[in-house]
Amino acid sequence: MLSCGMGDGLDGIRAALAAIGDDELRALIATANGGPQAAPGLLAWIEHVADWELHRRGGLDFPLQPPAAAIDPSEDAASIAAATVLRQQFAPDVPTVAALFAAIVGALAGNATRH
């Protein structure tokens, strides 16, 4: 497992997470837990990445899992569509969260091409 991020394709996710405040990360976790289940794997992965960043800031090091760890290949298209909509929704008011969703779309699109 790659906890340092070298070569795992998630550097954009890490950079976007680093720019988001703790309150926004907690809000992402709450939203993922209570959000509509149109793309449940995506919501689980969003919860993971936000939780990973909060723990990283607290000094706990564990691997950031790739999207495929939570998102079934059958959910790829729905997850990309949902992340795209979320990026657009956050863009006007919370550009740091919009940047995270842009990075998620990129990671998901790369992941979808490997299936």
ROVEX-77994 format. One record per residue (C-alpha): x negated, y negated, z; residue in one letter; residue number from 1. Coordinates in Angstrom, 2 decimals. Last residue first. Layout:
% residues N
TIGU      c1      c2      c3 r   k
TIGU       X       Y       Z A NUM
...
% end
This chain:
% residues 115
TIGU      c1      c2      c3 r   k
TIGU   12.00    1.33  -16.05 H 115
TIGU    8.91   -0.90  -16.33 R 114
TIGU   10.71   -3.74  -18.14 T 113
TIGU   13.13   -4.11  -15.25 A 112
TIGU   10.29   -4.75  -12.79 N 111
TIGU    8.96   -7.64  -14.85 G 110
TIGU   12.43   -9.16  -15.03 A 109
TIGU   12.88   -8.60  -11.31 L 108
TIGU    9.60  -10.28  -10.44 A 107
TIGU   10.37  -13.26  -12.68 G 106
TIGU   13.91  -13.57  -11.33 V 105
TIGU   12.48  -13.40   -7.80 I 104
TIGU    9.98  -16.16   -8.62 A 103
TIGU   12.84  -18.36   -9.86 A 102
TIGU   14.77  -17.44   -6.71 F 101
TIGU   11.85  -18.57   -4.57 L 100
TIGU   11.57  -21.80   -6.56 A  99
TIGU   15.28  -22.45   -5.93 A  98
TIGU   14.59  -21.99   -2.22 V  97
TIGU   11.87  -24.64   -2.38 T  96
TIGU   14.07  -26.87   -4.54 P  95
TIGU   16.80  -27.09   -1.90 V  94
TIGU   19.44  -29.61   -3.03 D  93
TIGU   19.67  -29.64   -6.84 P  92
TIGU   17.98  -26.27   -7.50 A  91
TIGU   19.89  -24.20   -4.93 F  90
TIGU   22.84  -23.31   -7.15 Q  89
TIGU   20.70  -22.74  -10.24 Q  88
TIGU   18.37  -20.37   -8.39 R  87
TIGU   21.39  -18.53   -6.95 L  86
TIGU   22.84  -18.06  -10.44 V  85
TIGU   19.53  -16.68  -11.71 T  84
TIGU   19.21  -14.37   -8.69 A  83
TIGU   22.71  -13.00   -9.39 A  82
TIGU   21.99  -12.41  -13.07 A  81
TIGU   18.66  -10.71  -12.34 I  80
TIGU   20.32   -8.54   -9.69 S  79
TIGU   23.21   -7.58  -11.98 A  78
TIGU   20.75   -6.58  -14.72 A  77
TIGU   18.52   -4.57  -12.37 D  76
TIGU   21.31   -2.82  -10.43 E  75
TIGU   21.09    0.52  -12.31 S  74
TIGU   17.33    0.48  -11.64 P  73
TIGU   18.10    0.70   -7.91 D  72
TIGU   16.94   -2.32   -5.96 I  71
TIGU   15.40   -1.88   -2.52 A  70
TIGU   11.88   -0.52   -3.02 A  69
TIGU   12.04   -1.51   -6.70 A  68
TIGU   11.88   -5.17   -5.67 P  67
TIGU    8.32   -4.72   -4.39 P  66
TIGU    7.63   -4.33   -0.66 Q  65
TIGU    5.60   -6.89    1.23 L  64
TIGU    3.30   -4.78    3.34 P  63
TIGU    2.98   -5.35    7.07 F  62
TIGU    0.99   -7.99    8.95 D  61
TIGU    2.43   -9.51   12.09 L  60
TIGU    0.86  -12.90   12.89 G  59
TIGU    4.02  -14.90   13.52 G  58
TIGU    3.82  -16.53   10.12 R  57
TIGU    3.63  -13.07    8.58 R  56
TIGU    6.73  -12.08   10.58 H  55
TIGU    8.72  -14.98    9.15 L  54
TIGU    7.42  -14.19    5.68 E  53
TIGU    8.33  -10.49    5.89 W  52
TIGU   11.82  -11.35    7.19 D  51
TIGU   12.39  -13.59    4.18 A  50
TIGU   11.06  -10.90    1.81 V  49
TIGU   13.11   -8.14    3.45 H  48
TIGU   16.39  -10.09    3.54 E  47
TIGU   15.94  -10.95   -0.13 I  46
TIGU   15.29   -7.24   -0.79 W  45
TIGU   18.50   -6.18    0.94 A  44
TIGU   20.45   -8.82   -0.98 L  43
TIGU   18.94   -7.63   -4.25 L  42
TIGU   19.84   -4.04   -3.44 G  41
TIGU   23.42   -5.05   -2.66 P  40
TIGU   24.01   -6.77   -6.03 A  39
TIGU   27.75   -7.46   -6.14 A  38
TIGU   27.87   -7.02   -2.36 Q  37
TIGU   29.08  -10.47   -1.45 P  36
TIGU   26.90  -12.12    1.15 G  35
TIGU   26.96  -11.56    4.90 G  34
TIGU   23.58   -9.97    5.50 N  33
TIGU   21.93  -11.73    2.57 A  32
TIGU   23.32  -15.06    3.76 T  31
TIGU   22.01  -14.51    7.28 A  30
TIGU   18.57  -13.57    5.95 I  29
TIGU   18.53  -16.56    3.61 L  28
TIGU   19.56  -18.84    6.49 A  27
TIGU   16.68  -17.50    8.57 R  26
TIGU   14.29  -18.31    5.74 L  25
TIGU   15.82  -21.78    5.40 E  24
TIGU   15.32  -22.41    9.12 D  23
TIGU   11.71  -21.21    8.96 D  22
TIGU   10.85  -23.63    6.18 G  21
TIGU   10.16  -22.53    2.62 I  20
TIGU    6.80  -23.28    0.94 A  19
TIGU    5.15  -20.03    2.06 A  18
TIGU    8.05  -18.07    0.57 L  17
TIGU    7.40  -19.54   -2.88 A  16
TIGU    3.71  -18.63   -2.72 A  15
TIGU    4.44  -15.08   -1.55 R  14
TIGU    7.05  -14.55   -4.27 I  13
TIGU    4.67  -15.85   -6.93 G  12
TIGU    1.94  -13.52   -5.62 D  11
TIGU    4.25  -10.50   -5.93 L  10
TIGU    2.64   -8.79   -8.90 G   9
TIGU    0.96   -6.08   -6.80 D   8
TIGU   -2.57   -6.82   -7.96 G   7
TIGU   -3.99   -8.25   -4.76 M   6
TIGU   -1.19   -9.00   -2.35 G   5
TIGU   -3.08   -8.44    0.88 C   4
TIGU   -0.61   -5.86    2.14 S   3
TIGU   -1.14   -3.51   -0.74 L   2
TIGU    0.00    0.00    0.00 M   1
% end
